[in-house]
Amino acid sequence: MDSDEIRRMYEWIQGRVSLGDGAEGVTIVFAEPAARDFEDHGFSNEAIALTLRAGWWAEMAADIVETPEYAEPGESPEQVLSYARDVVVEYVRKRLFT
């Protein structure tokens, strides 16, 4: 995978991270993609193998939705959402950029 495809991938994955409807506070929802979603968005089988089938993927998904637990009290929902989307970038960059 080249750097443009990696960047396109993490931007697409970031778009699947959103604010939840948490009445008790900020919640994050990750609409976790399936292999078919990757294919439908033009990603290669290599991209699927390096993400969904990799051991780090489940950890990333959990860290995304747990982001509010690590945010400072009083941070805005938009800031917490930004942190959650940053989780995606950090994981993908660390695992795919060589």
C-alpha positions, 0 to 999 in steps of 0.5 A, spaced: 500 500 500 502 506 498 501 512 503 496 515 499 491 509 500 493 509 507 491 516 508 485 515 504 483 509 508 484 512 515 480 518 513 474 514 511 475 510 517 475 516 521 468 518 518 465 512 521 467 515 528 461 519 530 458 522 537 453 517 540 446 519 543 449 519 550 444 522 555 449 521 561 455 524 557 459 524 551 459 517 547 463 515 541 460 510 536 464 506 531 461 504 525 466 498 524 466 496 517 466 489 514 471 487 509 465 488 503 465 496 506 472 496 504 471 493 497 466 497 496 470 503 497 476 501 492 480 498 498 485 492 496 485 485 499 492 487 502 488 493 505 483 488 508 488 483 510 492 489 514 487 492 518 480 487 519 484 481 519 490 484 524 490 483 531 491 490 532 484 492 529 480 490 535 484 494 540 483 500 536 476 499 535 475 498 543 480 504 544 475 509 539 469 507 543 473 508 550 475 515 548 471 519 553 473 515 559 480 518 558 478 525 556 478 531 561 472 533 565 468 539 561 471 537 554 466 539 549 463 533 545 466 535 539 473 535 542 472 528 544 470 526 537 476 529 535 480 525 540 477 519 538 478 520 530 485 521 532 486 514 535 484 511 528 490 515 525 495 513 530 493 506 529 493 506 522 500 510 521 503 506 526 501 499 523 501 501 516 506 506 514 513 503 514 
